[in-house]
Each structure stands twice: as structure tokens, then as C-alpha cells.
């Protein structure tokens, strides 16, 4: 007679399904069920991964807002990645914004970027780059869809303090 083991299997299966479908029924937990969570970053995955845990928030600016852009040559002056962080040294920019030096941006110049009201930007925290000991991220990151928007005002860049970046 295998009735007891079949009953136990069915019972465990029902409990397991209840935990997956609604953990609140069993444990009266305040945990959010995955189906109730909205997408964490409405950008394509190749951009979303630049945010910590691929989490960003779409924000429509109610008034013009000033951000900063860090670059080291005119080739990367007008980019879609901005920050609210005003850093004084390039090594802090490289680490906090996880600017892998293989990409060529030594972040020696800072410029102000004023994005107009009504623009939707995407904000979050910078994800680390490999190796994370060199490029830990953690700084604020803002992504704009169109850096060529004629309503965006780009100031002239100013040099910031440059220190040699060393990565073990």
C-alpha cells in the first residue's frame, strides 16, 4: 500500500505551489510577489546592465536640470550618460562611474549639461565593471535617449584634477 507516500507527495506539492503562487497565504509575509513587481528598467538590456542590478527609473523632468558629463577627448564629449555627481578628481570619476580604461575615457574634463523640462531621463546607480576592485561603480547615473537634442545645453568643459589611475 503506497497511499501514505502518495498523500505526502500530493500534500508537499500543494504546499510548494502555494509558496510559489502566494507566500502570504502561508506565512502572512509582507514580501512582494514577483508578478506584482514592474519592470525595473524600461531601457534595452545593453543599457539597463550599466545600472546596478539593472534597476533604473524613468523620470520626466518638471524643470530644467543640470547634470555633469566627464570626458577626456572631443570623441566622447557628447554622450548619453550623465551624472549629478560633481567630482574633483578624475580617479574618483573613473571608480564611481565605473569607466573601464579600455574604453579610453580618462575623465579629465567636466562639463555642465542642462536638460530641459519635459525630457524623460533614466536614473539609477552605476553598476560595477570588471574588475570590480578597480571599477566599483556606486555613483549616480542618468541616461538620456538623445544627446543630439538641440534643446540640451552643453557648456564648455573645464579641466579637473588629474591623478594617475592605477588598477592592480
SEMI-101043 format. One record per residue: residue number from 1; x, y, z negated of N, C-alpha, C in turn. Coordinates in Angstrom, 2 decimals, decimal comma, padded with zeros to 5 digits. Layout:
# residues N
<pt NUM <X Y Z> <X Y Z> <X Y Z>>,
...
This chain:
# residues 168
<pt 1 <000,83 -001,17 000,00> <000,00 000,00 000,00> <000,87 001,23 000,00>>,
<pt 2 <000,69 002,04 000,99> <001,51 003,24 001,14> <000,69 004,50 000,92>>,
<pt 3 <-000,47 004,39 000,33> <-001,30 005,57 000,12> <-000,64 006,63 -000,74>>,
<pt 4 <000,01 006,28 -001,86> <000,62 007,33 -002,69> <001,67 008,14 -001,94>>,
<pt 5 <002,54 007,47 -001,18> <003,58 008,22 -000,48> <003,01 009,07 000,64>>,
<pt 6 <001,96 008,59 001,30> <001,31 009,38 002,35> <000,66 010,60 001,72>>,
<pt 7 <000,00 010,42 000,57> <-000,64 011,54 -000,12> <000,38 012,59 -000,53>>,
<pt 8 <001,53 012,13 -001,03> <002,59 013,06 -001,43> <003,10 013,81 -000,21>>,
<pt 9 <003,30 013,13 000,90> <003,79 013,77 002,12> <002,80 014,81 002,63>>,
<pt 10 <001,52 014,46 002,63> <000,50 015,41 003,09> <000,45 016,60 002,15>>,
<pt 11 <000,49 016,34 000,86> <000,45 017,43 -000,13> <001,63 018,37 000,01>>,
<pt 12 <002,82 017,82 000,18> <004,01 018,67 000,37> <003,92 019,45 001,67>>,
<pt 13 <003,36 018,83 002,69> <003,19 019,54 003,97> <002,26 020,72 003,84>>,
<pt 14 <001,16 020,54 003,10> <000,20 021,63 002,89> <000,85 022,76 002,10>>,
<pt 15 <001,56 022,42 001,03> <002,24 023,45 000,22> <003,28 024,18 001,06>>,
<pt 16 <004,02 023,43 001,84> <005,03 024,05 002,70> <004,40 025,03 003,67>>,
<pt 17 <003,29 024,63 004,29> <002,60 025,54 005,23> <002,06 026,77 004,52>>,
<pt 18 <001,57 026,61 003,30> <001,08 027,76 002,56> <002,21 028,74 002,26>>,
<pt 19 <003,38 028,22 001,95> <004,52 029,10 001,66> <004,93 029,88 002,90>>,
<pt 20 <004,88 029,25 004,05> <005,26 029,92 005,28> <004,21 030,94 005,68>>,
<pt 21 <002,94 030,57 005,61> <001,87 031,44 006,06> <001,61 032,57 005,08>>,
<pt 22 <001,57 032,24 003,78> <001,25 033,27 002,80> <001,85 032,94 001,44>>,
<pt 23 <003,08 033,38 001,20> <003,69 033,11 -000,10> <002,93 033,76 -001,24>>,
<pt 24 <002,15 034,79 -000,97> <001,41 035,47 -002,04> <000,34 034,56 -002,66>>,
<pt 25 <-000,19 033,60 -001,88> <-001,21 032,70 -002,42> <-000,65 031,80 -003,51>>,
<pt 26 <000,60 031,43 -003,38> <001,20 030,51 -004,34> <001,81 031,25 -005,52>>,
<pt 27 <002,63 032,27 -005,24> <003,42 032,90 -006,28> <002,94 034,29 -006,68>>,
<pt 28 <001,88 034,81 -006,05> <001,40 036,16 -006,30> <002,54 037,16 -006,17>>,
<pt 29 <003,34 036,99 -005,15> <004,53 037,81 -004,90> <004,15 039,08 -004,15>>,
<pt 30 <004,97 040,10 -004,28> <004,76 041,33 -003,52> <005,60 041,34 -002,25>>,
<pt 31 <006,23 040,22 -001,93> <007,06 040,12 -000,73> <006,19 040,31 000,51>>,
<pt 32 <006,73 041,02 001,49> <006,03 041,27 002,74> <006,20 040,06 003,66>>,
<pt 33 <005,12 039,61 004,24> <005,17 038,50 005,19> <005,73 039,03 006,50>>,
<pt 34 <006,56 038,24 007,16> <007,26 038,67 008,37> <006,32 039,24 009,43>>,
<pt 35 <005,14 038,70 009,58> <004,22 039,18 010,60> <003,73 040,59 010,33>>,
<pt 36 <003,84 041,05 009,07> <003,39 042,39 008,72> <004,46 043,45 008,98>>,
<pt 37 <005,68 043,03 009,30> <006,79 043,96 009,49> <006,83 044,39 010,95>>,
<pt 38 <006,89 045,69 011,18> <007,00 046,22 012,53> <008,43 046,05 013,02>>,
<pt 39 <008,63 046,18 014,33> <009,97 046,12 014,90> <010,86 047,14 014,19>>,
<pt 40 <012,11 046,74 013,87> <012,95 047,61 013,07> <013,70 048,66 013,88>>,
<pt 41 <013,81 048,48 015,19> <014,44 049,49 016,03> <013,86 049,36 017,43>>,
<pt 42 <013,17 050,38 017,90> <012,49 050,29 019,19> <013,40 050,53 020,40>>,
<pt 43 <014,69 050,30 020,25> <015,64 050,51 021,34> <016,08 049,16 021,91>>,
<pt 44 <016,63 049,14 023,12> <017,16 047,89 023,67> <018,21 047,30 022,71>>,
<pt 45 <018,33 045,99 022,70> <019,19 045,31 021,72> <020,64 045,76 021,79>>,
<pt 46 <021,14 046,10 022,98> <022,55 046,53 023,08> <022,80 047,86 022,39>>,
<pt 47 <021,76 048,64 022,16> <021,88 049,88 021,41> <021,51 049,64 019,95>>,
<pt 48 <020,45 048,86 019,72> <020,00 048,58 018,35> <021,11 047,97 017,51>>,
<pt 49 <021,95 047,14 018,09> <023,01 046,48 017,30> <024,06 047,46 016,80>>,
<pt 50 <024,09 048,68 017,30> <025,04 049,67 016,79> <024,56 050,25 015,46>>,
<pt 51 <023,30 049,95 015,09> <022,75 050,35 013,79> <022,87 049,17 012,83>>,
<pt 52 <023,14 049,46 011,57> <023,27 048,44 010,55> <022,02 047,56 010,53>>,
<pt 53 <022,21 046,26 010,64> <021,12 045,28 010,67> <020,12 045,56 011,79>>,
<pt 54 <020,56 046,27 012,83> <019,71 046,64 013,97> <018,46 047,39 013,52>>,
<pt 55 <018,60 048,20 012,47> <017,47 048,98 011,95> <017,66 050,45 012,28>>,
<pt 56 <016,67 051,02 012,94> <016,65 052,45 013,19> <015,21 052,93 013,16>>,
<pt 57 <015,06 054,22 013,07> <013,73 054,80 013,01> <013,59 055,86 014,09>>,
<pt 58 <012,50 055,81 014,84> <012,20 056,85 015,81> <011,64 058,05 015,07>>,
<pt 59 <012,24 059,22 015,30> <011,80 060,45 014,64> <011,60 061,51 015,71>>,
<pt 60 <010,43 062,11 015,75> <010,18 063,23 016,65> <010,44 064,50 015,86>>,
<pt 61 <011,41 065,28 016,34> <011,83 066,47 015,62> <010,73 067,52 015,60>>,
<pt 62 <010,43 068,04 014,44> <009,41 069,08 014,29> <009,99 070,46 014,55>>,
<pt 63 <011,30 070,58 014,43> <012,00 071,83 014,70> <013,37 071,47 015,28>>,
<pt 64 <014,05 072,43 015,91> <015,39 072,12 016,44> <016,29 071,64 015,30>>,
<pt 65 <017,15 070,69 015,60> <018,06 070,17 014,58> <019,47 070,10 015,14>>,
<pt 66 <020,43 070,45 014,29> <021,84 070,41 014,69> <022,48 069,11 014,22>>,
<pt 67 <023,19 068,48 015,13> <023,96 067,27 014,86> <025,40 067,55 015,25>>,
<pt 68 <026,26 066,56 015,04> <027,66 066,68 015,44> <028,02 065,53 016,37>>,
<pt 69 <028,93 065,84 017,27> <029,48 064,85 018,20> <030,99 064,91 018,06>>,
<pt 70 <031,63 063,76 017,93> <033,09 063,68 017,79> <033,65 063,01 019,03>>,
<pt 71 <034,71 063,60 019,58> <035,30 063,07 020,80> <036,76 063,48 020,87>>,
<pt 72 <037,48 062,95 021,85> <038,89 063,30 022,00> <039,26 063,67 023,43>>,
<pt 73 <038,32 063,51 024,36> <038,57 063,96 025,73> <037,23 064,32 026,36>>,
<pt 74 <037,29 065,12 027,40> <036,05 065,52 028,07> <035,27 064,33 028,64>>,
<pt 75 <035,95 063,20 028,81> <035,27 062,00 029,31> <034,19 061,50 028,36>>,
<pt 76 <034,36 061,76 027,06> <033,34 061,29 026,10> <032,75 062,44 025,28>>,
<pt 77 <032,76 063,64 025,84> <032,23 064,81 025,15> <030,70 064,75 025,02>>,
<pt 78 <030,02 064,45 026,11> <028,55 064,47 026,12> <028,02 063,05 026,02>>,
<pt 79 <027,85 062,58 024,81> <027,37 061,22 024,62> <026,01 061,20 023,95>>,
<pt 80 <025,46 060,00 023,85> <024,13 059,83 023,27> <024,17 059,52 021,78>>,
<pt 81 <025,37 059,29 021,24> <025,50 059,01 019,81> <025,96 060,26 019,08>>,
<pt 82 <025,16 060,69 018,11> <025,44 061,89 017,32> <025,38 061,50 015,84>>,
<pt 83 <025,68 062,46 014,98> <025,61 062,22 013,55> <025,28 063,52 012,83>>,
<pt 84 <024,76 063,39 011,62> <024,58 064,57 010,76> <025,81 064,78 009,89>>,
<pt 85 <026,73 063,82 009,92> <027,94 063,90 009,09> <028,96 064,89 009,65>>,
<pt 86 <029,38 065,81 008,81> <030,39 066,80 009,21> <031,71 066,39 008,55>>,
<pt 87 <032,52 065,67 009,30> <033,78 065,14 008,78> <034,91 066,12 009,04>>,
<pt 88 <035,91 066,09 008,15> <037,05 067,00 008,28> <038,26 066,33 008,92>>,
<pt 89 <038,33 064,98 008,85> <039,48 064,25 009,38> <039,02 063,18 010,36>>,
<pt 90 <039,81 063,00 011,42> <039,46 062,01 012,43> <039,40 060,59 011,87>>,
<pt 91 <040,26 060,25 010,91> <040,25 058,89 010,38> <038,94 058,58 009,65>>,
<pt 92 <038,34 059,58 009,03> <037,04 059,38 008,38> <035,95 059,14 009,42>>,
<pt 93 <036,04 059,86 010,52> <035,08 059,67 011,62> <035,22 058,26 012,18>>,
<pt 94 <036,45 057,86 012,47> <036,71 056,54 013,06> <036,15 055,44 012,17>>,
<pt 95 <036,38 055,53 010,88> <035,92 054,49 009,96> <034,40 054,53 009,77>>,
<pt 96 <033,86 055,71 009,43> <032,43 055,83 009,10> <031,51 055,65 010,31>>,
<pt 97 <031,99 056,05 011,49> <031,18 055,88 012,69> <031,61 054,64 013,48>>,
<pt 98 <032,53 053,86 012,91> <032,99 052,60 013,48> <033,41 052,75 014,95>>,
<pt 99 <034,31 053,72 015,19> <034,79 053,98 016,55> <036,00 053,10 016,83>>,
<pt 100 <035,75 051,92 017,33> <036,82 050,99 017,67> <037,79 051,70 018,61>>,
<pt 101 <039,05 051,72 018,25> <040,03 052,48 019,01> <040,31 051,90 020,39>>,
<pt 102 <039,88 050,70 020,65> <039,98 050,13 022,00> <039,08 050,89 022,98>>,
<pt 103 <038,09 051,62 022,45> <037,19 052,40 023,29> <037,79 053,73 023,72>>,
<pt 104 <038,88 054,13 023,07> <039,59 055,34 023,48> <039,19 056,64 022,83>>,
<pt 105 <038,22 056,66 021,93> <037,80 057,90 021,29> <038,50 058,04 019,94>>,
<pt 106 <039,48 058,95 019,87> <040,19 059,19 018,62> <039,52 060,23 017,73>>,
<pt 107 <038,41 060,78 018,17> <037,59 061,70 017,36> <038,40 062,88 016,83>>,
<pt 108 <039,08 063,59 017,69> <039,92 064,72 017,28> <039,20 066,06 017,39>>,
<pt 109 <038,03 066,07 018,03> <037,27 067,30 018,25> <035,84 067,09 017,79>>,
<pt 110 <035,29 068,12 017,14> <033,89 068,09 016,69> <033,14 069,21 017,38>>,
<pt 111 <031,96 068,91 017,88> <031,11 069,99 018,41> <029,73 069,87 017,82>>,
<pt 112 <029,02 071,00 017,80> <027,64 071,02 017,33> <026,73 070,77 018,51>>,
<pt 113 <025,70 069,99 018,27> <024,70 069,68 019,28> <023,35 070,03 018,69>>,
<pt 114 <022,62 070,95 019,33> <021,30 071,32 018,84> <020,25 070,68 019,75>>,
<pt 115 <019,48 069,80 019,15> <018,44 069,06 019,86> <017,11 069,76 019,59>>,
<pt 116 <016,34 070,05 020,67> <015,12 070,85 020,49> <013,97 070,10 019,80>>,
<pt 117 <013,07 070,88 019,21> <011,85 070,34 018,62> <011,09 069,56 019,68>>,
<pt 118 <010,41 068,52 019,26> <009,63 067,69 020,18> <010,41 066,52 020,75>>,
<pt 119 <011,73 066,51 020,56> <012,56 065,42 021,06> <012,47 064,24 020,09>>,
<pt 120 <012,34 063,05 020,63> <012,38 061,85 019,80> <013,82 061,35 019,75>>,
<pt 121 <014,32 061,20 018,53> <015,67 060,67 018,30> <015,52 059,39 017,48>>,
<pt 122 <016,57 058,62 017,44> <016,56 057,35 016,71> <017,67 057,41 015,67>>,
<pt 123 <017,30 057,23 014,40> <018,25 057,44 013,32> <018,40 056,20 012,45>>,
<pt 124 <019,62 056,05 011,94> <019,89 054,93 011,05> <021,32 055,01 010,56>>,
<pt 125 <021,83 053,89 010,11> <023,19 053,78 009,57> <024,04 053,02 010,59>>,
<pt 126 <025,28 053,46 010,75> <026,21 052,84 011,70> <026,58 051,43 011,23>>,
<pt 127 <026,50 050,48 012,14> <026,92 049,10 011,86> <028,44 049,00 011,95>>,
<pt 128 <029,04 048,07 011,21> <030,49 047,89 011,34> <030,86 047,29 012,69>>,
<pt 129 <032,09 047,53 013,08> <032,65 046,90 014,28> <033,79 045,99 013,83>>,
<pt 130 <034,17 045,08 014,67> <035,25 044,14 014,35> <036,60 044,79 014,58>>,
<pt 131 <037,53 044,67 013,64> <037,38 044,10 012,30> <036,74 045,11 011,35>>,
<pt 132 <035,83 044,63 010,54> <035,07 045,49 009,63> <035,97 046,17 008,60>>,
<pt 133 <037,14 045,61 008,32> <038,06 046,25 007,38> <038,59 047,57 007,94>>,
<pt 134 <038,63 047,68 009,26> <039,09 048,90 009,92> <037,94 049,82 010,29>>,
<pt 135 <036,83 049,24 010,69> <035,67 049,99 011,19> <034,42 049,60 010,40>>,
<pt 136 <034,35 049,99 009,12> <033,25 049,53 008,28> <031,90 050,16 008,60>>,
<pt 137 <031,88 051,32 009,28> <030,61 051,99 009,53> <030,06 052,58 008,25>>,
<pt 138 <028,74 052,70 008,18> <028,10 053,23 006,98> <027,71 054,69 007,09>>,
<pt 139 <028,19 055,38 008,14> <027,82 056,78 008,33> <026,44 056,89 008,96>>,
<pt 140 <025,91 058,09 008,96> <024,60 058,35 009,59> <024,80 058,38 011,10>>,
<pt 141 <023,87 057,78 011,84> <023,94 057,77 013,31> <022,59 058,20 013,88>>,
<pt 142 <022,66 059,05 014,90> <021,48 059,48 015,64> <021,73 059,18 017,10>>,
<pt 143 <020,78 058,53 017,74> <020,88 058,20 019,16> <019,85 059,04 019,91>>,
<pt 144 <020,29 059,66 021,02> <019,37 060,40 021,88> <019,31 059,68 023,22>>,
<pt 145 <018,13 059,67 023,82> <017,94 058,96 025,09> <018,66 059,64 026,25>>,
<pt 146 <018,64 060,98 026,28> <019,14 061,70 027,46> <020,08 062,83 027,05>>,
<pt 147 <021,38 062,56 027,11> <022,35 063,60 026,75> <022,44 064,69 027,81>>,
<pt 148 <021,82 064,48 028,96> <021,84 065,47 030,04> <020,60 066,37 030,03>>,
<pt 149 <019,74 066,21 029,03> <018,56 067,06 028,88> <019,03 068,52 028,83>>,
<pt 150 <018,56 069,37 029,75> <019,02 070,76 029,80> <018,61 071,58 028,58>>,
<pt 151 <017,68 071,08 027,77> <017,25 071,80 026,57> <018,16 071,54 025,37>>,
<pt 152 <019,05 070,57 025,49> <020,00 070,31 024,42> <021,15 071,30 024,56>>,
<pt 153 <021,53 071,91 023,45> <022,61 072,90 023,46> <023,87 072,29 022,87>>,
<pt 154 <024,93 072,29 023,68> <026,23 071,74 023,28> <027,18 072,90 023,06>>,
<pt 155 <027,72 073,04 021,85> <028,66 074,11 021,56> <030,05 073,73 022,07>>,
<pt 156 <030,96 074,68 022,00> <032,36 074,37 022,30> <032,93 073,56 021,15>>,
<pt 157 <033,75 072,60 021,47> <034,34 071,76 020,44> <035,44 072,46 019,68>>,
<pt 158 <035,63 072,05 018,43> <036,71 072,58 017,59> <037,54 071,40 017,09>>,
<pt 159 <038,84 071,59 017,07> <039,74 070,55 016,58> <039,51 070,31 015,10>>,
<pt 160 <039,60 069,06 014,69> <039,56 068,72 013,28> <040,93 068,16 012,89>>,
<pt 161 <041,14 068,00 011,60> <042,42 067,50 011,12> <042,65 066,08 011,66>>,
<pt 162 <043,84 065,86 012,21> <044,17 064,57 012,81> <045,21 063,87 011,96>>,
<pt 163 <044,88 062,65 011,57> <045,81 061,78 010,88> <045,96 060,51 011,71>>,
<pt 164 <047,09 059,87 011,60> <047,30 058,64 012,34> <046,39 057,56 011,75>>,
<pt 165 <045,67 056,89 012,63> <044,78 055,81 012,19> <045,55 054,51 012,25>>,
<pt 166 <045,58 053,80 011,14> <046,26 052,51 011,09> <045,26 051,44 010,71>>,
<pt 167 <045,28 050,38 011,48> <044,42 049,26 011,21> <045,31 048,03 011,00>>,
<pt 168 <045,22 047,42 009,82> <046,10 046,26 009,56> <045,88 045,12 010,54>>,
